[in-house]
Amino acid sequence: MNTIEKYSNIKEELPKLPEVLLNTIQSDVLEIKSIDKACEKYIHTCSKMPEFKEAFYVVYSKYIDRDNHQYEKFIFLGKDGEELFDVSGAEMGLHGLLVCTNLELTPEYEAVELKK
């Protein structure tokens, strides 16, 4: 597991993020992205799942390729990082739903990524 923290401002931006998710995101095991609330997929999903309106972020594995997302669970978070619900990858896909977050990468993480 990576010992370099990925985001410098994650605790400030997501104060209610559960510790286990914080640790796995910071160690680059799981990925976090913001939900694009202006996209058609978001609007369509809200009509089927009203609780989706409260979701601002999603946590998922960046190591599972798109063809295998059906075996994954996507964890949806509120605006302060509180866990709201999870959805199976068999129920929905994330493609077209995500945008970058307002989280800032640490200089240490960026330096390691540049070397890759």
Contacts in CASP RR format, 6 or more apart in sequence:
PFRMAT RR
TARGET T0000
AUTHOR 0000-0000-0000
METHOD contacts of the structure
MODEL  1
MNTIEKYSNIKEELPKLPEVLLNTIQSDVLEIKSIDKACEKYIHTCSKMP
EFKEAFYVVYSKYIDRDNHQYEKFIFLGKDGEELFDVSGAEMGLHGLLVC
TNLELTPEYEAVELKK
1 27 0 8 1.000
1 29 0 8 1.000
2 27 0 8 1.000
2 28 0 8 1.000
2 29 0 8 1.000
3 27 0 8 1.000
4 106 0 8 1.000
4 108 0 8 1.000
4 109 0 8 1.000
4 112 0 8 1.000
5 26 0 8 1.000
5 27 0 8 1.000
5 106 0 8 1.000
5 108 0 8 1.000
5 109 0 8 1.000
6 25 0 8 1.000
6 26 0 8 1.000
6 27 0 8 1.000
6 28 0 8 1.000
6 105 0 8 1.000
6 106 0 8 1.000
6 109 0 8 1.000
7 25 0 8 1.000
7 26 0 8 1.000
7 103 0 8 1.000
7 104 0 8 1.000
7 105 0 8 1.000
7 106 0 8 1.000
7 109 0 8 1.000
8 104 0 8 1.000
8 105 0 8 1.000
8 106 0 8 1.000
9 102 0 8 1.000
9 103 0 8 1.000
9 104 0 8 1.000
10 17 0 8 1.000
10 22 0 8 1.000
10 25 0 8 1.000
10 26 0 8 1.000
10 103 0 8 1.000
11 17 0 8 1.000
11 22 0 8 1.000
13 101 0 8 1.000
13 102 0 8 1.000
13 103 0 8 1.000
14 22 0 8 1.000
14 57 0 8 1.000
14 77 0 8 1.000
14 80 0 8 1.000
14 81 0 8 1.000
15 80 0 8 1.000
15 81 0 8 1.000
16 78 0 8 1.000
16 80 0 8 1.000
16 81 0 8 1.000
16 82 0 8 1.000
17 25 0 8 1.000
17 77 0 8 1.000
17 80 0 8 1.000
17 81 0 8 1.000
17 82 0 8 1.000
18 83 0 8 1.000
21 30 0 8 1.000
21 59 0 8 1.000
21 75 0 8 1.000
21 77 0 8 1.000
21 83 0 8 1.000
24 30 0 8 1.000
25 31 0 8 1.000
25 32 0 8 1.000
25 59 0 8 1.000
28 109 0 8 1.000
29 61 0 8 1.000
30 59 0 8 1.000
30 60 0 8 1.000
30 61 0 8 1.000
30 62 0 8 1.000
31 59 0 8 1.000
31 60 0 8 1.000
31 61 0 8 1.000
31 62 0 8 1.000
32 57 0 8 1.000
32 58 0 8 1.000
32 59 0 8 1.000
32 77 0 8 1.000
32 101 0 8 1.000
32 103 0 8 1.000
33 57 0 8 1.000
33 58 0 8 1.000
33 60 0 8 1.000
33 94 0 8 1.000
33 98 0 8 1.000
33 99 0 8 1.000
33 100 0 8 1.000
33 101 0 8 1.000
34 56 0 8 1.000
34 57 0 8 1.000
34 98 0 8 1.000
34 99 0 8 1.000
34 100 0 8 1.000
34 101 0 8 1.000
34 102 0 8 1.000
35 42 0 8 1.000
35 55 0 8 1.000
35 56 0 8 1.000
35 57 0 8 1.000
35 58 0 8 1.000
35 76 0 8 1.000
35 97 0 8 1.000
35 98 0 8 1.000
35 99 0 8 1.000
36 42 0 8 1.000
36 96 0 8 1.000
36 97 0 8 1.000
36 98 0 8 1.000
36 99 0 8 1.000
39 96 0 8 1.000
39 97 0 8 1.000
41 96 0 8 1.000
41 97 0 8 1.000
42 52 0 8 1.000
42 97 0 8 1.000
45 52 0 8 1.000
45 92 0 8 1.000
45 97 0 8 1.000
46 52 0 8 1.000
46 53 0 8 1.000
51 84 0 8 1.000
51 85 0 8 1.000
52 76 0 8 1.000
54 78 0 8 1.000
54 84 0 8 1.000
55 76 0 8 1.000
55 77 0 8 1.000
55 78 0 8 1.000
55 84 0 8 1.000
55 85 0 8 1.000
56 77 0 8 1.000
56 78 0 8 1.000
56 79 0 8 1.000
56 81 0 8 1.000
57 76 0 8 1.000
57 77 0 8 1.000
57 78 0 8 1.000
57 81 0 8 1.000
57 101 0 8 1.000
58 74 0 8 1.000
58 75 0 8 1.000
58 76 0 8 1.000
58 77 0 8 1.000
58 94 0 8 1.000
58 97 0 8 1.000
58 98 0 8 1.000
59 74 0 8 1.000
59 75 0 8 1.000
59 77 0 8 1.000
60 72 0 8 1.000
60 74 0 8 1.000
60 75 0 8 1.000
60 94 0 8 1.000
61 72 0 8 1.000
64 71 0 8 1.000
64 72 0 8 1.000
66 95 0 8 1.000
69 89 0 8 1.000
69 93 0 8 1.000
69 94 0 8 1.000
70 88 0 8 1.000
70 89 0 8 1.000
70 90 0 8 1.000
71 89 0 8 1.000
71 90 0 8 1.000
72 88 0 8 1.000
72 89 0 8 1.000
73 86 0 8 1.000
73 87 0 8 1.000
73 88 0 8 1.000
73 89 0 8 1.000
74 86 0 8 1.000
74 87 0 8 1.000
74 88 0 8 1.000
74 89 0 8 1.000
74 92 0 8 1.000
74 93 0 8 1.000
74 94 0 8 1.000
75 83 0 8 1.000
75 86 0 8 1.000
76 83 0 8 1.000
76 84 0 8 1.000
76 85 0 8 1.000
76 86 0 8 1.000
76 87 0 8 1.000
77 83 0 8 1.000
77 84 0 8 1.000
78 84 0 8 1.000
105 113 0 8 1.000
END
